């Protein structure tokens, strides 16, 4: 499809009528669009084909009252299933990582030294980092619970 300067080739509102004098396409001329609702049938949006099926899109129709989408509830079983599935994916990726990194590396830690595979040594380092993060999180939770307990006790005394 060829387009003239200043004409959008994807714009369906423009057409290129033939020039009867030379039989070649002429300059772009906008076509008349039917008013909304005068398109393919009653209740259709004339400017946007296919939008008549969307209630409320063109302002002529509204969704049926009393008919709502069913509420989706998040259950504990669903959350547990998602957590287990995610953990299994991570474990499979971890196993692949360890199996692909079997080269022995020299590791030194507080005077101890030995040879361990690269994958296992990185796994141990990751677990150690996770333990540190868990300890910091546990300390913060303990702080918050202690503060909440103090507020409850003070609120009980003011009564």
C-alpha positions in Angstrom: 0.0 0.0 0.0 1.4 3.4 -1.0 0.7 6.6 0.9 0.8 10.2 -0.1 2.8 12.7 2.0 0.7 13.8 5.0 -1.4 10.6 4.8 -1.4 7.9 7.3 -1.5 4.5 5.5 -3.1 2.8 8.5 -5.9 5.4 8.8 -9.1 3.7 7.6 -10.9 7.1 7.5 -9.0 8.2 4.3 -9.4 6.8 0.9 -7.8 7.5 -2.5 -10.6 7.8 -5.1 -9.6 7.3 -8.7 -9.1 10.4 -10.8 -11.4 9.9 -13.8 -9.2 12.1 -16.0 -6.1 9.9 -16.0 -7.3 6.7 -14.2 -4.7 7.1 -11.5 -5.3 7.4 -7.8 -5.7 11.0 -6.7 -5.0 12.9 -3.4 -6.4 11.5 -0.2 -9.9 12.6 0.6 -11.6 11.8 3.9 -14.7 9.7 3.7 -17.9 10.5 5.5 -18.3 8.4 8.6 -21.8 7.3 9.6 -23.0 8.6 13.0 -22.5 6.4 16.0 -25.2 3.7 16.0 -25.7 3.9 12.2 -23.0 1.4 11.4 -23.6 -2.3 10.9 -26.8 -2.3 13.0 -28.5 -1.0 16.0 -26.3 -0.6 19.0 -23.0 -0.7 17.1 -20.3 1.9 17.4 -19.9 3.3 13.9 -16.4 4.6 14.3 -14.9 1.5 16.0 -16.0 -1.8 14.5 -16.3 -4.6 17.1 -16.7 -2.3 20.1 -20.5 -2.7 20.2 -20.1 -5.9 22.1 -18.3 -4.1 24.9 -21.0 -2.8 27.3 -20.6 0.8 28.1 -17.8 1.4 25.6 -19.7 3.7 23.2 -22.0 5.1 25.9 -25.2 3.5 24.3 -25.3 0.3 26.3 -24.6 -0.4 29.9 -23.7 -3.6 31.8 -26.6 -5.6 33.1 -27.3 -4.7 36.7 -27.0 -7.4 39.2 -24.7 -9.5 37.1 -21.1 -9.3 38.4 -18.1 -11.4 37.8 -17.6 -14.0 40.5 -15.2 -12.9 43.2 -11.9 -14.7 43.1 -10.8 -15.6 46.6 -7.2 -16.3 47.5 -7.0 -19.3 49.7 -4.3 -20.7 51.9 -4.1 -23.8 49.9 -3.7 -21.8 46.7 -0.9 -19.7 48.3 0.9 -22.9 49.6 0.6 -24.5 46.1 2.1 -21.4 44.4 4.9 -21.3 47.0 5.7 -25.0 46.6 5.7 -24.7 42.8 8.0 -21.7 42.9 10.3 -23.4 45.3 10.5 -26.5 43.1 11.4 -24.4 40.0 14.2 -22.6 42.0 15.5 -26.0 43.3 15.6 -27.4 39.8 17.5 -24.4 38.6 19.9 -24.7 41.6 20.6 -28.3 40.9 21.3 -27.5 37.2 23.7 -24.7 38.4 25.6 -27.0 40.8 25.9 -29.8 38.2 27.3 -27.4 35.6 29.9 -26.0 38.0 31.8 -29.0 39.2 35.3 -27.6 38.8 37.2 -27.7 42.1 38.2 -24.4 43.7 40.5 -23.7 46.6 38.5 -22.2 49.5 40.0 -20.6 52.6 37.9 -19.6 55.6 39.3 -18.6 59.0 42.4 -20.6 58.6 40.6 -23.6 57.2 41.3 -24.5 53.6 40.1 -27.1 51.2 39.0 -27.9 47.7 35.2 -27.8 47.0 33.3 -27.7 43.7 32.5 -24.2 42.6 28.7 -24.8 42.5 28.7 -26.2 46.1 30.8 -23.3 47.4 28.5 -20.7 45.8 25.5 -22.6 47.2 27.0 -22.5 50.7 27.7 -18.8 50.4 24.1 -18.2 49.2 22.7 -20.1 52.2 24.9 -18.2 54.6 23.6 -14.9 53.1 20.0 -16.2 53.5 20.7 -17.0 57.1 22.0 -13.5 57.8 18.9 -11.9 56.1 16.6 -14.2 58.1 18.3 -13.2 61.4 18.0 -9.5 60.6 14.3 -10.0 59.7 13.7 -12.0 62.9 15.3 -9.2 65.0 13.1 -6.6 63.4 9.9 -8.7 63.9 10.8 -9.2 67.6 11.3 -5.4 67.9 7.9 -4.7 66.3 6.1 -7.3 68.5 7.7 -5.8 71.6 6.6 -2.3 70.6 3.1 -3.5 69.9 3.0 -5.3 73.3 4.1 -2.1 75.1 1.3 -0.1 73.3 -1.3 -2.7 74.4 -0.1 -2.6 78.0 -0.1 1.2 78.1 -3.6 1.3 76.5 -4.8 -1.1 79.1 -3.5 1.1 82.0 -5.2 4.2 80.6 -8.6 2.6 80.9 
